[in-house]
């Protein structure tokens, strides 16, 4: 490669970066000052590099004027510690059966994960505060009984008090929330992190709710990876569920998406959290990635 060719190559790279920034400009303007809820979980939480990339994305969103909130899970880590404690994780319809001992383990693990995420955010120069639903009685729950079955200390979100969150965000902090709620008897209950994120997003009338998952999004045909749906409205999502197209872990997630949209969240995204910087790719590029759920189809 000649000297001039090398310079041309460097200039091309610089121009690509400049074009990327210009492409992001309308999205930065549109979402400046808007509340964004990021539900963070899945395999991306087990890889330190991916974890740091997610937190860097959230830090960038904060620094350019968004109002992000992180709601995180920790299920795989909880299962690991249940086994280390001599037990075996048990589930019913995808929900962890949670006795008192398991609840204690869940609180311990989720608190550990919570503070790790806060420390990462602080390292990037963004103030963050770790919380759970107990703080300020933020998330109140009733006992969840799928099919009438008692699965222990597993909570259904009944209400979310946003006063503490709004106060922290107005003071320039990023809330990082562990999915633990309080019952009317002031006992701690484990909450499915998707349910917690949906409850927080609904209460805050968030502009966006983002689920970081272990799959690329919603497929028209789950066996065909080329059938990824980039955008679908609530009616289409309900049709998918009625026809039995989606199942497994995607079914409750899609139901959460529909509920959030119907309760006032503007837009919900399902993204592959294993893809580095998936948040930036979705928010700041015209094509985006994953699947977006919207209230109704857009007509041009």
N, C-alpha and C positions, 0 to 999 in steps of 0.2 A: 504493500500500500504506500502510495506517495504521500508527501507532506500535505499537499492540497486535498487529497482524498481523505486523509485522516481529519483534517480540519472540517471538511464538508460533513463527515460522519458525526463529528462532535456537534456541529451546528444543527444537524437533523434531530439529534437527541434533545438538544436544548429547545428547539421549536416544538417537538412533540410534548415536552413538559409544559411549555407555554400554552399550547392548544388545549391541553388537559385542564389547566387552570381556568382558561377562558370558558371551556365547556361547563365547568362547575359553577361559574358566576351566577347564572339565574337561579340555581338550586340553593346556593348560599343565601341569596337575597330572599328567596321564597320562604325558607325555613328559619331565617334569623329570628330569634326570640321565641321559637316554637318549642313545645315540650315533646321530647322523643323518648319513648320507653324501649329499652333494649333488654329482652329476656335472653340471658346468657347461660347456656348449659351444653350438655352433650360432650362428645369426644374432644372438642376444642378446649375444654377445661382441663384435660389431662396432659396436654402438650404445652410446656412452658413457653415455647416460641409463639405458638398460636394464641395462647392466653395473652401474652404481651402485645401481640398485634391487635387483638380486639380492644384492649385497654387503650392502646395508642390511637385507634380510630375514634373511640369515645372521647378521649382527651382532645383530639383535633376538632371534633364536633363542638365541644364546649368552648374551645378557644376562638372559634369563628362565629360564635353567637347563638348556637343552639342551646337548649335546656335539657340535657340528657339525664335520664334516671336508669340505673342498672338494677334489674331484678335477676338474681342468679339462682341456679340450682346447685346440685352437688350429690346427685343420686348415686353415681358410681363410687364416689369416695365414701359415702355412707355405707354402701354395701360392703366395701372393703373392710371398714372398721367393725361392722357387725360380725363379719367372719373372724377378724382378729380377736374379737371378744368371745368367740366360741359359738356364735349363732349362725344361722343361715337366713339370708334375706328371703322374705316371702311377699308375694304380690297377688293382688286380685284385680283383674281388669286393668292392669298397668299401674295400679296404686299400691304403694308400700303398706303392708300390714304393720301397724305401729303400736306396739305395747309400750309401757312406761320406760322400759330399759332401752328400747330402740329409739324412743323419743329423746332420751338423754343423749344417746350417741348422735342422733341427727342434729341436735342443738350444738353439740361440741364441734362436729365437723363443719356445719354451716357457718358457725362463728369463725372458725379457722379460715375457711375459704373467703369469707367476707373481708376479713382483715388483710388477707393477702392481696385481694383486688384493690382495696383502699391504698395499701402501701405502693402498689404499682402506679396508681393514679398520682399519688403524691410525688413519686420519683419523676414523673413527667411534668411536674410543675402545676398540677391541677389539684385544688383542694377537694377532698372527698370525705364523706362521713359514712361509716358502716352502721346499718340499722337492721332491725327486724320488726315484724308486725307488733311486737310487744311494746316498742318504744312509743310513748304517747298514745297507747291504745290505737295505733294506726290501722291495723288490720284485725277486725273482729270476725270470728268464725262460728259456724255451727258444725256439728259432727257430720261428716260425709258418710252416707251409708249406701253404697252402690248396690242396686237390686235388693235393698233392705238389709244387706249384710253388715254386721258390726266389724269394722277393720281397725278399731282402736282410735288412736289420737291423730286422725286425719281430718283436716278441716275444709269446709266449704266457705268461701269468702262471703260474708253477709254484708259487710260495710267497710269502707276505707275512708279514714279521716286524713285529708290532705294538708291540714294546717302545718304540721311539722315539716313536711316535704316542701311546701311553698315557702316557708320561712327560711329553710336552708338554701333553697335555690335562689331566693331573693338576695341572700348573703353571699352568693357566688360559689356555693358548694355543690358537688355532684353527690346525690344520695345513692348508696349502694345497699340494696335491700335483700336480706335473707328471708326465704318464704316460711316464716313461722308466725302464727297468729294466736290471738287470745280468745278463749271462749267466754261466755257470760259468767262462768265460775272462775275466770282468770287463770285457767290452765293453758299451758302451751300446746298448740296443735301444729303438726306438720302439714304444709300446704303444697300441693303440686305447683311447681314454679310457673308453669304456663298459666294456671288459674290465678296465681298471685299477680303475675304481670298483667293479665287481662283486667283484673280488678283495679289495679293501680292506674292503668291506662284509661279505663272507663271513668273512674272518679276524677281524673285530671283532665278529661276531654282532650287527650293527647292528639297531636297532629299525626304522629306515626307510632305504631307498635311493631317492633321487629322481633321475630322469633329466630334465634340462631340454632340450627338443628344439625343433624347428621346426614341430611339428604339435600339435594339441589333445590327442591321445591315440590309442587304438585304436578303429577304426570297425568295426561289423558289416559295413558295405558301404563300402569306401574311396571310392566315388563319391558317397556320400550323407553330407553333413556333419551331418545330423541324427541319424545312427546311432551317435554316440559312446557307447562303453560305459564307464560310470562305475566298475564293479567287475567283476573276473573272477577265478576261482580258477585254480590251476595246471592242473587237468584241462581246463578250458575253453580256456586259452591253448594247450595242446598240441593240442587239437582244431582250433583256428584255424590253427595251423601245418600240421598234417596235411592240412587241406582246401585249403590254398593261399590262404586268405583274406588273409593278410598277405604282403608282399614288400618288396623294396628294403631301405632302411635300417632299417625297423621289424622285419624278421625277426631279425637278430642281436640287436637290442635286446630283443625279446620272449624270445629264448633266454636272454639274460643275466638277465632278470627271473626266469625259471623256475629257472635255476641258483642264483641268490641265495636264493630262497625255499627251495629244496630243501636248501641248505647252511646254513640257520639264520636268515637275515634274516626279520624278522617281516612286513614289508610293503614292497612296491615301488611307486613311483608314476612314471607318465610324464606330464609336464606340458609345456605350451607356454611355453617360456622367454621368448617375445616378449611375453607378457602381464605388465604391471607387477604386482609383488608376488604372483606366482603361488604362491610358497611359503606365504605367509601365508594366502592364500585356501584353499589345500588343507589346511593344518594346523589352521586355527582357525575354520573355518566348517562347519556341519552338512552342507551340500550338497557342498562341495568342488568341485574341477575336475579335468579330466584323467581318466586311467584308473589305478585301483589294482589291483595284482595281489596276491592273498592266497593262503594255503596251501590253504584249503578253504572252501566256502561257509559263511556264518553263518546259523544257524537261530534263530528267535525263538519 
